[in-house]
Amino acid sequence: MNVSQIESIVKYITNAQGEKTEAIIPIDLWHNLLKKLPSIDDESTESGLDLVDEHEPKSQILADLQASIRAVKAGEVYPVSQLWDKLDD
C-alpha cells in the first residue's frame, strides 16, 4: 500500500478553523504500520546504529574490519577531507 492509498482511507478530525488536528485510521492499517516500525522497546536499537547496521551479521562486520585493517597496512589511507567529499557527491 502506498501513501496515496493510505491517505485515501484515513479520516480526519478538524478544529473550529478547519485545521486537521487528529487522524483516524482503520485498525488493520494501524497494526500493519506498527509491524513496519522498529520497536521502541527493542534493546538492540539502544546502540544507536541504523537498522541496516543493527541486523548486519557479526561475520560481515568482522570481515569488513579485517579488510580495513589490511588496507591500512598496505598504505591505502585517505585524508578525512577526501572521504567527506565523496559523501557530498
C-alpha positions, 0 to 999 in steps of 0.5 A: 500500500502506498501513501496515496492509498493510505491517505485515501482511507484515513479520516480526519478530525478538524478544529473550529478553523478547519485545521486537521488536528487528529487522524483516524485510521482503520485498525488493520492499517494501524497494526500493519504500520506498527509491524513496519516500525522498529520497536521502541522497546527493542534493546538492540536499537539502544546502540544507536546504529541504523537498522541496516547496521543493527541486523548486519551479521557479526561475520560481515562486520568482522570481515569488513574490519579485517579488510580495513585493517589490511588496507591500512597496512598496505598504505591505502589511507585517505585524508578525512577531507577526501572521504567527506567529499565523496559523501557530498557527491 
